[in-house]
């Protein structure tokens, strides 16, 4: 392939990536608007618009849209984007396509930290994203330490992560039992959901989420190199241990920030990256924003389904995600068994 052909291929690739991002951006905006306009309670848009124009902020429809649905829609997009990008990073660092924040215990680590802070240090509630970050980072580093020390297969590392997740979940249940009134709406927190989320709940976390996604895009080329394997990365002059730590910290910031207001939301960190690679297999500098968009779309749609399908009752989005993500994970295991990825070593 000569220089002109390479240049044409590069332009074609960039054009395709830009087109995919544009389509996903439109779908995200559409899902966001639907999430604001529809819900488990009746709120007429025409009444809300009329009340907004007239300055009648006591109108029920306007208050439902402004103070319930709007912050919930924003929270769904932020949580979906954060967990999806966190999944992309974790899969690259652990070289394991079946890894995700909820499966290997990152979400549970963040959840345990949040539970302890709320139960014992309630006056530090404004710093929940920071506590969630350290909890997520601790779980992430534990998984990485085990994988580095044992040279385990990908499937073994996933099983170790599931075991650690179970232990951490038991810790969360212990805190809930000892301090039953510590966590508001504990059932929703355990499965993941946005019931009662306000702008105050996400006012601290959104900064970490946006910064984490932008920083991940900045490190996209390093993630590409790291995905080639440790020996290849070291031969290219990369400080593998330092880069892995930085990337795991970034993934922990994203997952921990999402858990601080969304609870233990599962499977989006697995669905988002895999769907992204199917749609547009590309470098991580492009894959990360695509995964963020897809994650936001998935969580927004699942949250909308949970609110509408059984209205006036609602199912937490985590339950809908489990119905979707569980079969997807089983499918990945079956496909991995056919390709014998369980014999591959880190």
Residue frames relative to the residue before (quaternion, step in Angstrom):
aa qw qx qy qz dx dy dz
X 1.0000 0.0000 0.0000 0.0000 0.00 0.00 0.00
X 0.3120 -0.7709 0.5243 0.1829 3.59 -0.68 1.09
X 0.7421 -0.4320 0.2752 0.4323 3.56 -1.35 0.12
X 0.6578 0.5170 -0.3183 0.4458 3.59 0.96 -0.86
X 0.6493 0.5073 -0.3184 0.4687 3.59 1.04 -0.77
X 0.6359 0.5162 -0.3263 0.4719 3.59 1.03 -0.77
X 0.6477 0.5190 -0.3166 0.4593 3.57 1.00 -0.84
X 0.6513 0.5071 -0.3125 0.4702 3.58 1.01 -0.82
X 0.6451 0.5210 -0.3148 0.4618 3.57 0.99 -0.85
X 0.6513 0.5157 -0.3126 0.4606 3.57 0.99 -0.83
X 0.6587 0.4958 -0.3080 0.4748 3.58 0.98 -0.86
X 0.6416 0.5224 -0.3218 0.4604 3.58 1.00 -0.81
X 0.6400 0.5275 -0.3110 0.4642 3.57 1.01 -0.84
X 0.6728 0.4898 -0.2946 0.4698 3.57 0.93 -0.93
X 0.6396 0.5278 -0.3222 0.4566 3.56 1.02 -0.79
X 0.6496 0.5114 -0.3106 0.4690 3.59 1.00 -0.84
X 0.6546 0.5143 -0.3078 0.4607 3.58 0.96 -0.90
X 0.6534 0.5084 -0.3069 0.4694 3.57 0.96 -0.89
X 0.6470 0.5219 -0.3165 0.4570 3.58 1.00 -0.81
X 0.6404 0.5186 -0.3172 0.4694 3.58 1.00 -0.86
X 0.6650 0.5030 -0.3051 0.4601 3.58 0.93 -0.90
X 0.6401 0.5263 -0.3298 0.4522 3.57 1.00 -0.78
X 0.6607 0.4982 -0.3071 0.4700 3.59 0.92 -0.90
X 0.6685 0.4934 -0.2999 0.4688 3.58 0.92 -0.89
X 0.6166 0.5481 -0.3413 0.4504 3.57 1.06 -0.71
X 0.6466 0.5033 -0.3103 0.4819 3.57 1.01 -0.83
X 0.6592 0.5055 -0.3072 0.4643 3.59 0.95 -0.87
X 0.6361 0.5235 -0.3317 0.4597 3.58 1.04 -0.73
X 0.6473 0.5076 -0.3129 0.4749 3.58 0.96 -0.86
X 0.6515 0.5189 -0.3103 0.4582 3.59 0.99 -0.86
X 0.6767 0.4774 -0.2961 0.4759 3.59 0.89 -0.91
X 0.6175 0.5429 -0.3379 0.4579 3.58 1.08 -0.69
X 0.6706 0.4962 -0.2921 0.4677 3.58 0.92 -0.95
X 0.6430 0.5134 -0.3218 0.4683 3.59 0.97 -0.82
X 0.6446 0.5279 -0.3140 0.4552 3.57 1.04 -0.79
X 0.6619 0.4870 -0.3004 0.4842 3.58 1.12 -0.66
X 0.7266 0.4761 -0.2441 0.4310 3.57 0.94 -0.90
X 0.7905 0.2591 -0.1264 0.5404 3.59 1.09 -0.68
X 0.1333 0.7900 -0.5888 0.1070 3.53 -1.16 0.66
X 0.7199 -0.4493 0.3159 0.4244 3.54 -1.31 -0.17
X 0.7268 0.3513 -0.2249 0.5457 3.58 1.23 -0.38
X 0.5291 -0.6490 0.4510 0.3089 3.54 -1.15 0.60
X 0.1567 0.7526 -0.6229 0.1451 3.56 -0.69 1.14
X 0.2396 -0.8071 0.5275 0.1140 3.54 -0.40 1.23
X 0.4796 -0.6861 0.4721 0.2763 3.56 -0.83 1.01
X 0.6401 0.5332 -0.3369 0.4387 3.59 0.95 -0.84
X 0.6572 0.4972 -0.3146 0.4710 3.60 0.97 -0.81
X 0.6489 0.5225 -0.3157 0.4542 3.56 1.03 -0.82
X 0.6564 0.5017 -0.3086 0.4713 3.59 0.96 -0.87
X 0.6501 0.5152 -0.3136 0.4621 3.56 0.95 -0.86
X 0.6717 0.4907 -0.2956 0.4698 3.58 0.96 -0.85
X 0.6357 0.5318 -0.3263 0.4545 3.59 1.04 -0.77
X 0.6644 0.5035 -0.3005 0.4634 3.58 0.94 -0.91
X 0.7216 0.4368 -0.2404 0.4804 3.56 0.98 -0.85
X 0.4786 -0.6922 0.4219 0.3373 3.58 1.28 -0.19
X 0.4586 0.6763 -0.4449 0.3665 3.57 1.25 0.40
X 0.0487 -0.8553 0.5158 -0.0059 3.58 0.27 1.27
X 0.5670 0.5703 -0.3996 0.4399 3.58 1.25 0.19
X 0.4341 0.7027 -0.4582 0.3284 3.59 1.28 -0.08
X 0.5294 -0.6756 0.4181 0.2975 3.59 -0.85 1.02
X 0.6681 0.5075 -0.3102 0.4470 3.59 0.87 -0.92
X 0.6604 0.5058 -0.3064 0.4628 3.58 0.95 -0.87
X 0.6709 0.4999 -0.3011 0.4574 3.58 0.93 -0.86
X 0.6202 0.5347 -0.3408 0.4619 3.60 1.05 -0.72
X 0.6950 0.4722 -0.2783 0.4653 3.58 0.89 -0.93
X 0.7273 0.4557 -0.2518 0.4471 3.60 0.85 -0.98
X 0.8218 0.3038 -0.1205 0.4667 3.57 0.82 -0.96
X 0.7297 0.3599 -0.2413 0.5289 3.59 1.24 -0.16
X 0.7789 0.3649 -0.2058 0.4666 3.57 0.56 -1.13
X 0.6615 0.5292 -0.3256 0.4200 3.61 0.87 -0.86
X 0.6965 0.4294 -0.3046 0.4875 3.66 0.74 -0.85
X 0.6167 0.5442 -0.3471 0.4506 3.58 1.10 -0.65
X 0.6529 0.5083 -0.3117 0.4670 3.59 0.97 -0.82
X 0.6429 0.5085 -0.3170 0.4771 3.60 1.00 -0.82
X 0.6539 0.5207 -0.3095 0.4532 3.58 0.94 -0.90
X 0.6408 0.5291 -0.3273 0.4498 3.61 0.98 -0.81
X 0.6619 0.4993 -0.3056 0.4682 3.58 0.94 -0.89
X 0.6733 0.5018 -0.2985 0.4536 3.59 0.88 -0.93
X 0.6795 0.4877 -0.2957 0.4616 3.58 0.87 -0.94
X 0.6596 0.5129 -0.3131 0.4514 3.58 0.92 -0.87
X 0.6652 0.4996 -0.3010 0.4662 3.57 0.93 -0.90
X 0.6735 0.5146 -0.2985 0.4387 3.58 0.89 -0.97
X 0.7105 0.4579 -0.2676 0.4625 3.60 0.82 -0.97
X 0.6317 0.5306 -0.3359 0.4545 3.58 1.06 -0.68
X 0.6751 0.4674 -0.2930 0.4897 3.60 0.92 -0.87
X 0.6048 0.5439 -0.3508 0.4641 3.58 1.06 -0.71
X 0.6414 0.5257 -0.3146 0.4617 3.59 1.03 -0.79
X 0.6207 0.5433 -0.3359 0.4547 3.58 0.99 -0.83
X 0.6877 0.4867 -0.2821 0.4589 3.57 0.87 -1.00
X 0.6703 0.5049 -0.3050 0.4503 3.60 0.85 -0.95
X 0.6437 0.5188 -0.3241 0.4599 3.59 0.96 -0.80
X 0.6683 0.4909 -0.3017 0.4705 3.58 1.02 -0.78
X 0.6809 0.4978 -0.2952 0.4488 3.60 0.89 -0.92
X 0.7471 0.3734 -0.2072 0.5094 3.59 0.94 -0.91
X 0.3236 -0.7639 0.4913 0.2653 3.58 1.32 -0.14
X 0.5498 0.5849 -0.3748 0.4637 3.53 1.05 0.88
X 0.3180 -0.7946 0.4907 0.1636 3.56 -0.41 1.24
X 0.6701 0.4874 -0.3036 0.4704 3.60 1.24 -0.26
X 0.5140 0.6409 -0.4234 0.3818 3.59 1.26 0.06
X 0.1256 0.7567 -0.6376 0.0712 3.55 -1.20 0.65
X 0.6979 -0.5042 0.2906 0.4175 3.62 -1.12 0.47
X 0.7226 0.4313 -0.2763 0.4643 3.61 0.91 -0.76
X 0.6585 0.5365 -0.3186 0.4208 3.60 1.03 -0.74
X 0.7739 0.3465 -0.1973 0.4919 3.61 0.87 -0.85
X 0.6700 -0.5728 0.2892 0.3733 3.59 1.20 0.34
X 0.4179 0.7129 -0.4761 0.3008 3.60 1.22 0.07
X 0.6572 0.5004 -0.3053 0.4738 3.58 0.93 -0.88
X 0.6660 0.5066 -0.3084 0.4525 3.58 0.94 -0.86
X 0.6196 0.5350 -0.3400 0.4628 3.58 1.06 -0.69
X 0.6550 0.4897 -0.3009 0.4904 3.55 0.99 -0.85
X 0.6566 0.5254 -0.3084 0.4446 3.57 0.98 -0.86
X 0.6442 0.5144 -0.3264 0.4624 3.59 1.00 -0.79
X 0.6439 0.5170 -0.3196 0.4646 3.59 0.99 -0.83
X 0.6428 0.5137 -0.3152 0.4729 3.59 0.97 -0.86
X 0.6561 0.5217 -0.3132 0.4463 3.59 0.91 -0.91
X 0.6700 0.4990 -0.3037 0.4582 3.59 0.92 -0.89
X 0.6641 0.5031 -0.3139 0.4555 3.58 0.91 -0.89
X 0.6703 0.4960 -0.3026 0.4617 3.59 0.89 -0.93
X 0.6980 0.4851 -0.2760 0.4487 3.59 0.98 -0.84
X 0.7993 0.3190 -0.1425 0.4890 3.58 0.84 -1.00
X 0.7963 0.1815 -0.0832 0.5709 3.58 1.06 -0.77
X 0.0286 -0.8564 0.5151 0.0183 3.61 0.62 1.04
X 0.6056 0.5694 -0.3567 0.4263 3.59 1.16 -0.50
X 0.6723 0.4663 -0.2943 0.4940 3.61 1.27 -0.19
X 0.2403 0.8186 -0.4937 0.1685 3.59 1.21 0.48
X 0.6144 0.5663 -0.3545 0.4197 3.61 1.11 -0.58
X 0.7173 0.4339 -0.2392 0.4899 3.58 1.23 -0.40
X 0.2420 0.8075 -0.5043 0.1871 3.56 1.19 0.51
X 0.6357 0.5264 -0.3636 0.4319 3.67 0.89 -0.72
X 0.6417 0.5133 -0.3294 0.4651 3.59 1.05 -0.72
X 0.6463 0.5039 -0.3149 0.4788 3.58 0.97 -0.86
X 0.6507 0.5146 -0.3133 0.4622 3.57 0.97 -0.86
X 0.6167 0.5536 -0.3417 0.4432 3.58 1.05 -0.73
X 0.6924 0.4664 -0.2887 0.4687 3.58 0.83 -0.94
X 0.6281 0.5251 -0.3379 0.4643 3.58 1.06 -0.67
X 0.6665 0.4931 -0.2909 0.4775 3.56 0.98 -0.89
X 0.6530 0.5193 -0.3148 0.4527 3.58 0.96 -0.87
X 0.6337 0.5374 -0.3330 0.4459 3.59 0.97 -0.80
X 0.6662 0.4846 -0.3049 0.4780 3.60 0.93 -0.88
X 0.6533 0.5312 -0.3114 0.4405 3.55 0.95 -0.96
X 0.6839 0.4816 -0.2874 0.4666 3.59 0.89 -0.93
X 0.6111 0.5444 -0.3522 0.4541 3.59 1.08 -0.64
X 0.6492 0.4998 -0.3116 0.4813 3.58 0.96 -0.85
X 0.6651 0.5037 -0.3042 0.4599 3.57 0.91 -0.91
X 0.6349 0.5323 -0.3314 0.4513 3.61 0.99 -0.82
X 0.6637 0.5024 -0.3038 0.4635 3.57 0.92 -0.91
X 0.6798 0.4947 -0.2966 0.4529 3.58 0.90 -0.94
X 0.6729 0.4974 -0.3003 0.4578 3.59 1.01 -0.80
X 0.7068 0.4792 -0.2655 0.4476 3.58 1.00 -0.80
X 0.7768 0.3718 -0.1856 0.4732 3.58 1.00 -0.73
X 0.2769 -0.7656 0.5252 0.2477 3.61 1.22 -0.35
X 0.1846 0.8295 -0.5064 0.1463 3.55 1.04 0.82
X 0.5710 -0.5611 0.4646 0.3785 3.51 -1.28 0.36
X 0.6757 -0.5068 0.3428 0.4111 3.55 -1.24 0.37
X 0.6707 0.4947 -0.3072 0.4594 3.56 0.92 -0.86
X 0.6269 0.5372 -0.3386 0.4514 3.59 1.03 -0.76
X 0.6450 0.5147 -0.3180 0.4668 3.58 0.97 -0.84
X 0.6297 0.5246 -0.3329 0.4663 3.57 1.02 -0.77
X 0.6639 0.4989 -0.3045 0.4665 3.58 0.96 -0.86
X 0.6162 0.5246 -0.3422 0.4774 3.60 1.06 -0.72
X 0.6455 0.5258 -0.3130 0.4570 3.56 0.99 -0.85
X 0.6386 0.5145 -0.3219 0.4731 3.57 1.00 -0.81
X 0.6404 0.5202 -0.3258 0.4616 3.59 1.00 -0.79
X 0.6608 0.4908 -0.3063 0.4782 3.58 0.93 -0.88
X 0.6212 0.5410 -0.3347 0.4575 3.57 1.04 -0.77
X 0.6434 0.5194 -0.3195 0.4628 3.59 1.01 -0.79
X 0.6433 0.5181 -0.3206 0.4635 3.59 0.98 -0.84
X 0.6816 0.4858 -0.2880 0.4653 3.57 0.91 -0.94
X 0.6228 0.5281 -0.3352 0.4700 3.58 1.07 -0.72
X 0.6154 0.5297 -0.3381 0.4759 3.57 1.09 -0.71
X 0.6225 0.5369 -0.3294 0.4645 3.57 1.08 -0.73
X 0.6356 0.5193 -0.3218 0.4719 3.58 1.02 -0.83
X 0.6653 0.4991 -0.3012 0.4665 3.59 0.93 -0.88
X 0.6192 0.5388 -0.3435 0.4565 3.58 1.09 -0.69
X 0.6505 0.5019 -0.3127 0.4767 3.58 0.98 -0.85
X 0.6461 0.5209 -0.3161 0.4597 3.58 0.99 -0.82
X 0.6603 0.5093 -0.3052 0.4599 3.58 1.06 -0.76
X 0.6982 0.4626 -0.2668 0.4768 3.58 0.95 -0.91
X 0.7764 0.1682 -0.0798 0.6021 3.56 1.06 -0.82
X 0.1223 -0.8654 0.4801 0.0751 3.62 0.49 1.17
X 0.7340 0.4015 -0.2336 0.4954 3.60 1.13 -0.56
X 0.4224 0.7553 -0.4350 0.2487 3.57 1.25 0.12
X 0.7899 0.2529 -0.1199 0.5457 3.58 0.88 -0.94
X 0.3802 -0.7204 0.5355 0.2229 3.54 -0.73 1.09
X 0.8457 0.0465 -0.0642 0.5277 3.56 -0.95 0.94
X 0.0167 0.8720 -0.4889 0.0171 3.58 0.86 1.01
X 0.6189 0.5548 -0.3608 0.4231 3.61 1.00 -0.69
X 0.6543 0.4942 -0.3055 0.4842 3.56 0.99 -0.85
X 0.6279 0.5415 -0.3383 0.4451 3.59 1.01 -0.78
X 0.6778 0.5154 -0.3017 0.4288 3.59 0.90 -0.89
X 0.7560 0.3461 -0.2141 0.5127 3.62 0.94 -0.75
X 0.5021 -0.6456 0.4269 0.3859 3.58 1.21 -0.43
X 0.3578 0.7232 -0.5303 0.2601 3.55 -0.72 1.05
X 0.4020 -0.7336 0.5109 0.1981 3.54 -1.31 0.28
X 0.3078 0.7616 -0.5151 0.2446 3.58 1.18 0.40
X 0.8358 0.1648 -0.1465 0.5028 3.57 -0.75 1.07
X 0.4263 0.6986 -0.4764 0.3214 3.61 1.23 0.11
X 0.0963 -0.7833 0.6132 0.0334 3.56 -0.99 0.90
X 0.6762 -0.4718 0.3606 0.4361 3.55 -1.28 0.15
X 0.5912 0.5743 -0.3652 0.4328 3.59 1.14 -0.58
X 0.6461 0.5414 -0.3151 0.4360 3.58 1.08 -0.75
X 0.7648 0.3397 -0.1897 0.5135 3.58 1.07 -0.67
X 0.4186 0.7482 -0.4442 0.2600 3.59 1.29 -0.06
X 0.7122 0.4180 -0.2480 0.5065 3.59 1.12 -0.61
X 0.6956 0.5196 -0.2791 0.4102 3.56 0.94 -0.93
X 0.6232 0.5881 -0.3672 0.3618 3.62 0.93 -0.80
X 0.6046 0.5643 -0.3590 0.4325 3.58 1.09 -0.63
X 0.6655 0.4893 -0.2946 0.4805 3.57 0.98 -0.87
X 0.6469 0.5306 -0.3245 0.4412 3.58 1.00 -0.78
X 0.6840 0.4663 -0.2922 0.4789 3.60 0.82 -0.93
X 0.6541 0.5039 -0.3179 0.4660 3.58 0.95 -0.84
X 0.6558 0.5228 -0.3110 0.4472 3.59 0.98 -0.83
X 0.6575 0.4993 -0.3131 0.4693 3.59 0.98 -0.82
X 0.6615 0.4978 -0.3085 0.4684 3.60 0.91 -0.88
X 0.6568 0.5008 -0.3116 0.4699 3.58 0.96 -0.82
X 0.6196 0.5402 -0.3374 0.4587 3.58 1.07 -0.70
X 0.6350 0.5127 -0.3254 0.4775 3.58 1.00 -0.80
X 0.6290 0.5436 -0.3202 0.4542 3.58 1.03 -0.85
X 0.7367 0.3876 -0.2153 0.5106 3.60 1.06 -0.76
X 0.2873 0.8127 -0.4735 0.1809 3.58 1.27 0.23
X 0.6774 0.4864 -0.3038 0.4608 3.60 0.88 -0.86
X 0.6273 0.5252 -0.3367 0.4662 3.58 1.06 -0.69
X 0.6320 0.5146 -0.3315 0.4753 3.59 1.06 -0.73
X 0.6068 0.5497 -0.3485 0.4563 3.61 1.05 -0.74
X 0.6763 0.4890 -0.2886 0.4693 3.57 0.90 -0.96
X 0.6626 0.5119 -0.3036 0.4546 3.57 0.94 -0.90
X 0.6257 0.5541 -0.3342 0.4356 3.58 1.10 -0.65
X 0.5811 0.5950 -0.3695 0.4144 3.60 1.22 -0.37
X 0.6165 -0.5104 0.3600 0.4794 3.58 1.24 -0.41
X 0.6411 -0.5733 0.3553 0.3662 3.54 -1.15 0.63
X 0.6715 0.5033 -0.3153 0.4432 3.60 0.87 -0.88
X 0.6575 0.5042 -0.3108 0.4658 3.58 0.94 -0.86
X 0.6518 0.5186 -0.3127 0.4566 3.58 0.99 -0.85
X 0.6683 0.4933 -0.3003 0.4689 3.57 0.96 -0.85
X 0.6369 0.5280 -0.3320 0.4532 3.59 1.05 -0.71
X 0.6756 0.4618 -0.2837 0.4999 3.58 1.23 -0.46
X 0.6101 -0.6118 0.3242 0.3851 3.57 1.29 0.27
X 0.4655 0.6863 -0.4501 0.3312 3.61 1.18 0.28
X 0.3717 -0.6666 0.5980 0.2445 3.53 -1.14 0.76
X 0.2636 -0.8364 0.4593 0.1416 3.54 0.18 1.35
X 0.6722 0.5105 -0.3141 0.4347 3.59 0.82 -0.94
X 0.6755 0.4909 -0.2992 0.4618 3.57 0.91 -0.89
X 0.6659 0.4981 -0.3081 0.4621 3.58 0.91 -0.89
X 0.6446 0.5183 -0.3276 0.4566 3.58 0.96 -0.79
X 0.6454 0.5119 -0.3257 0.4640 3.57 0.98 -0.81
X 0.6524 0.5133 -0.3149 0.4602 3.60 0.92 -0.89
X 0.6825 0.4856 -0.2880 0.4643 3.56 0.93 -0.91
X 0.6469 0.5020 -0.3243 0.4737 3.59 0.99 -0.77
X 0.6235 0.5243 -0.3373 0.4718 3.59 1.07 -0.71
X 0.6441 0.5159 -0.3178 0.4670 3.58 1.01 -0.81
X 0.6528 0.5045 -0.3061 0.4751 3.57 0.96 -0.89
X 0.6545 0.5132 -0.3089 0.4613 3.58 1.03 -0.76
X 0.6091 0.5374 -0.3469 0.4689 3.59 1.06 -0.72
X 0.6753 0.4989 -0.2918 0.4581 3.56 0.90 -0.94
X 0.7019 0.4573 -0.2748 0.4718 3.59 0.80 -1.00
X 0.6713 0.5116 -0.3027 0.4427 3.57 0.91 -0.90
X 0.6418 0.5188 -0.3247 0.4621 3.58 0.98 -0.80
X 0.6565 0.5047 -0.3110 0.4665 3.59 0.99 -0.82
X 0.6585 0.5172 -0.3109 0.4497 3.59 0.93 -0.90
X 0.5994 0.6081 -0.3636 0.3725 3.61 1.04 -0.74
X 0.7997 0.2022 -0.1402 0.5477 3.63 1.11 -0.50
X 0.7122 0.4466 -0.2609 0.4745 3.62 1.19 -0.40
X 0.4472 -0.6815 0.4676 0.3420 3.59 1.21 -0.29
X 0.7262 -0.4392 0.3117 0.4273 3.56 -1.30 -0.25
X 0.0265 0.8322 -0.5478 0.0817 3.55 0.61 1.20
X 0.1553 -0.8492 0.5031 0.0400 3.56 -0.62 1.11
X 0.8279 0.3545 -0.2412 0.3615 3.47 -1.52 0.24
X 0.5541 0.5933 -0.4326 0.3921 3.65 1.06 -0.34
X 0.6347 0.5318 -0.3233 0.4581 3.59 1.14 -0.61
X 0.6556 0.4490 -0.3070 0.5238 3.57 1.29 -0.13
X 0.6794 0.5016 -0.2880 0.4515 3.58 0.91 -0.94
X 0.6686 0.5489 -0.3108 0.3939 3.56 0.79 -1.04
X 0.7110 0.4547 -0.2812 0.4567 3.64 0.69 -1.00
X 0.6802 0.4941 -0.3058 0.4468 3.61 0.91 -0.85
X 0.6460 0.4924 -0.3251 0.4843 3.59 0.96 -0.78
X 0.6259 0.5504 -0.3349 0.4395 3.59 1.02 -0.79
X 0.6879 0.4747 -0.2885 0.4671 3.57 0.90 -0.90
X 0.6167 0.5318 -0.3452 0.4666 3.59 1.12 -0.57
X 0.6930 0.4815 -0.2781 0.4589 3.56 0.93 -0.92
X 0.8169 -0.0495 0.0982 0.5661 3.55 0.79 -1.02
X 0.1310 -0.8019 0.5795 0.0624 3.60 0.11 1.23
X 0.2102 0.7918 -0.5279 0.2241 3.54 -0.40 1.19
X 0.6936 -0.4147 0.3553 0.4698 3.54 -1.31 -0.18
X 0.6247 -0.5747 0.3746 0.3730 3.55 -1.18 0.52
X 0.5547 0.5976 -0.4096 0.4092 3.60 1.11 -0.39
X 0.7064 0.3747 -0.2442 0.5486 3.58 1.17 -0.54
X 0.6340 0.5689 -0.3299 0.4068 3.57 1.04 -0.81
X 0.6351 0.5614 -0.3381 0.4088 3.60 0.98 -0.77
X 0.7023 0.4214 -0.3051 0.4858 3.68 0.74 -0.83
X 0.6063 0.5385 -0.3591 0.4621 3.60 1.09 -0.63
X 0.6560 0.5011 -0.3073 0.4734 3.59 0.96 -0.84
X 0.6246 0.5375 -0.3403 0.4529 3.58 1.02 -0.76
X 0.6602 0.5023 -0.3045 0.4681 3.58 0.94 -0.87
X 0.6770 0.4890 -0.2964 0.4634 3.58 0.89 -0.94
X 0.6334 0.5314 -0.3314 0.4546 3.59 0.99 -0.78
X 0.6537 0.5076 -0.3081 0.4691 3.57 0.97 -0.84
X 0.6470 0.5179 -0.3133 0.4638 3.58 1.00 -0.83
X 0.6635 0.5237 -0.3098 0.4354 3.59 0.85 -1.00
X 0.7107 0.4521 -0.2736 0.4644 3.58 0.76 -1.02
X 0.6279 0.5362 -0.3421 0.4486 3.61 0.98 -0.76
X 0.6858 0.4772 -0.2860 0.4693 3.59 0.87 -0.95
X 0.6652 0.4975 -0.3109 0.4618 3.61 0.92 -0.88
X 0.6397 0.5105 -0.3289 0.4711 3.58 1.01 -0.74
X 0.6382 0.5221 -0.3185 0.4677 3.58 1.01 -0.80
X 0.6414 0.5178 -0.3190 0.4677 3.59 0.97 -0.86
X 0.6659 0.5208 -0.3008 0.4415 3.57 0.93 -0.90
X 0.6924 0.4684 -0.2762 0.4742 3.57 1.12 -0.63
X 0.7452 0.4477 -0.2164 0.4444 3.56 1.00 -0.86
X 0.6659 0.5720 -0.3294 0.3477 3.58 0.85 -0.96
X 0.7897 0.2236 -0.1334 0.5555 3.61 1.08 -0.66
X 0.1948 0.8137 -0.5253 0.1550 3.59 1.18 0.51
X 0.5356 -0.1428 -0.8321 -0.0171 1.57 -2.05 1.48
X 0.5370 0.5722 -0.4350 0.4416 3.62 1.22 0.21
X 0.1683 -0.7964 0.5705 0.1100 3.57 -1.22 0.26
X 0.3321 -0.7011 0.5966 0.2057 3.50 -1.27 0.58
X 0.5025 -0.6318 0.4816 0.3411 3.63 -0.94 0.77
X 0.5940 -0.6078 0.3935 0.3506 3.54 -1.03 0.79
X 0.5845 0.6019 -0.3725 0.3966 3.60 1.11 -0.58
X 0.6268 0.5269 -0.3331 0.4674 3.58 1.11 -0.66
X 0.6458 0.5044 -0.3136 0.4797 3.57 0.96 -0.86
X 0.6505 0.5174 -0.3160 0.4575 3.59 0.97 -0.87
X 0.6459 0.5170 -0.3277 0.4561 3.60 1.02 -0.72
X 0.6185 0.5351 -0.3386 0.4653 3.59 1.05 -0.74
X 0.7057 0.4369 -0.2522 0.4975 3.58 1.05 -0.77
X 0.7430 0.4597 -0.2335 0.4268 3.56 0.80 -1.07
X 0.5904 0.6011 -0.3721 0.3895 3.60 1.04 -0.67
X 0.6962 0.4415 -0.2772 0.4934 3.62 0.75 -0.96
X 0.6158 0.5513 -0.3455 0.4445 3.58 1.08 -0.73
X 0.6603 0.5048 -0.3006 0.4678 3.59 0.97 -0.87
X 0.6293 0.5234 -0.3293 0.4708 3.59 1.00 -0.81
X 0.6397 0.5301 -0.3151 0.4588 3.57 1.01 -0.84
X 0.6403 0.5192 -0.3257 0.4630 3.58 1.01 -0.78
X 0.6414 0.5189 -0.3244 0.4627 3.58 1.00 -0.81
X 0.6652 0.5014 -0.3060 0.4610 3.58 0.93 -0.88
X 0.6635 0.4808 -0.3073 0.4839 3.59 0.96 -0.83
X 0.6381 0.5281 -0.3260 0.4558 3.57 1.06 -0.76
X 0.6348 0.5300 -0.3325 0.4533 3.57 1.05 -0.73
X 0.6349 0.5256 -0.3337 0.4574 3.57 1.04 -0.73
X 0.7372 0.3860 -0.2278 0.5056 3.56 1.05 -0.79
X 0.4079 -0.7582 0.4212 0.2853 3.56 1.43 0.12
X 0.2112 0.7877 -0.5490 0.1830 3.60 0.96 0.83
X 0.5774 0.6018 -0.3931 0.3872 3.60 1.16 -0.42
X 0.6473 0.4959 -0.3294 0.4759 3.60 1.24 -0.23
X 0.5631 0.6112 -0.3919 0.3947 3.57 1.24 -0.25
X 0.2873 -0.7686 0.5568 0.1292 3.54 -1.02 0.87
X 0.6101 -0.5689 0.4139 0.3645 3.53 -1.18 0.68
